[in-house]
């Protein structure tokens, strides 16, 4: 074997060994980076739920009138923010615009004449953050039938 052949053999073997070492190092870096990213994501997961409902009725016996409200906010005020977002999400999955408008009026983000105001825009912006926090519940609403069933069960009359 000549001197040049020995050098070529040594460089070729060293090059292959170097590529193998780089591939292993790259795999380890990828594994530990993805693992630490995943662990940080799931380590900070926290689920809190709070539901507080109050029913207040005021009847004045000295007058012939009863204090009541007939606007759309009276039905929406009995719903928690979480319930409103769930109804909004369930309506969205149905892709039925008439049902969506009915839900939006009931939860108080659309006026009776179906005009949008600041409430709708603010609620839609809040809904994005809510959906991210409650991605597991959102995942259960995976069909129009489930959305309609949820609305029929939980929407106040």
C-alpha positions, 0 to 999 in steps of 0.5 A: 500500500502506498503512502497516498493510499494510506492517507486516503484511507485515513481521511475517508475513515475519519470523514465517515467517523466524523459524520457519524459523530455529528449525526449522533450529536445532532440527534441528541441536541434535537431530542433534549431541545424538544423534550425540554420544550415539551416539558415546559409546555406541559409543566405549566398546565393548570386548570382552574374552574370557578362557577358562581351563579346568583339568582336575585328576584325583586318584587315590590308589593307596594307598587303594581309593577314587578322589577324585571328586565326584558332585554337580552342581557337578562338571560346572558347575565345568568351565564358565567363567562365560561358558559358563554364561551362554551355556547359560542364555541358550540355554535361555531362548530355547527356552521349554522349562521341562524343558530349562531346569531340566536346564541350570540343574542342570548349571551349578550354579544349581539343586539336584538337587531343583530347589530355588532358592537364593541361587545362582540369584538371584545368577546371574540378577542377574549374567546381566542385566549379562552379556547387556548386555555380550554383546548380539551373542552374545545376538542370535545366539540368536534361535530355539528351534532355535538354542538347543537346538542350542547346548545339545546341543553345549555342555552337559556330560553 
